[in-house]
C-alpha cells in the first residue's frame, strides 16, 4: 500500500530574529491500495511546535523547541 499525503493548511507564525515562534500544521493522510486503487479510511494529523531562537553572534543562532503531534485514524475495513 502506498500512503498519499494531502496538506490542507500549513501556517507559520514566526519571523527571523530573536524571540518566540509558533508553527501549526494540519494534514490529512489517506491509505490507498496501490494494486486496486481502493481508498481506505482517512486519518487526521495535527501538529504544533513552539520555538525560541536567539543569536550567538552575527553568523550563528541557537534554537530551542518543543513539538507535539496528535493523530486520529482508523483501520481499513
PyMOL commands that set and color helices and strands:
alter all, ss='L'
color gray80, all
select strands_A, chain A and resi 2-13+19-32+39-55+61-72
alter strands_A, ss='S'
color yellow, strands_A
deselect
rebuild
show_as cartoon
